[in-house]
Amino acid sequence: MLSSLTMEVSDQELGMFINTLRQASDYDFSEYSDKSLRRRIAKILVDHKMSLPQLLQTIEQERDFAEKIVREITVNTTELFRDPQVWHMLRYKVLPLYAHLPVINIWDIGCSTGQEVYSLLILLNELGLFEKTNVYATDINSEVLTAASKGVYRYRFNINYLDNFDKVIRENPYNTAIHYDVPYEKYFEIDKNRDLIRMKPFLTSKPVFRKHNLVQQGNIWLRKFDLIFCRNVIIYFNFNLQNKVFKTFHDSLQEAGCLVLGLHESILGPFSSHFEKKDMVYFIKNPLP
């Protein structure tokens, strides 16, 4: 059986795919990482049991199918408190920097199905910052935004959520003698019979979710932010596109604002001097000279 691991997409095929999808959907993937895009295309061909000519023809003929392919390319996997060490850093080092502010504004870019947003809200609540924080969450994919706004997830598929919750909310990595007795029911309901984890209404009603194309639209909120989360997104962009979005981040952050990236992401190129790396994945904005 042919798998996406063995299928190769040539330069010519990559160009044909990008051009066809741009004409059919108005989405331009020409500045995405070639490696990442080839991998996504190969997976799409296997999943849909199509050859590339068949795929391109269907994209040209069916607008809904073209939009579906865009969603499959841009989908981003996530989980509650993914990478607990990152959330430890946020809890004990980053968020306390902004506790003195009367209002905290946070933008979560590429929020996918919302688990990262709810992780953030839970952490804000534990730190007593929930009420004075505005959280805005965006994604290019309308289907994942619908799922995010509902805050309902499969239990058996996501049982590791509970382990992550324990590590971030109940335990203190800097003092193992400390244990916080925080029940799961404070933040979500677990229904094993229906295989569901459902976020509490006070969490799902808090964030503002909106469909948004970071590359084409930039900052749509007409405000600056104290923190911007954009984890595991720029890894799919090429160097030029990364610089474009880093400028958007810099322009959108307050002075001394914080940018949080993925574990395997960093700031390279001209904007590397405009952010000061503080720890694994967060960067504090420096003023432009």
ABEGO torsion letter per residue (X at the ends): XBBAAABBBBAAAAAAAAAAAAAAAGBBAAABBAAAAAAAAAAAAAAAGBBAAAAAAAAAABAAAAAAAAAAAABBBBBBGBGAAAAAAAAAAAAAAAAABABBBBBBBGAEAGAAAAAAAAAAAAAGAAAABBBBBBBABAAAAAAAAAGBBBAAAAAAAAAAAAAAAABBAABAABBBBBBAAAABBBBAAAGBBBBBAAAAAABBBBBBBAAAAEBAAGBBBABBBBBGAAAABBAAAAAAAAAAAAAABBBGBBBBBBAABBBBEAAAAABBBABAABBBBBBBX
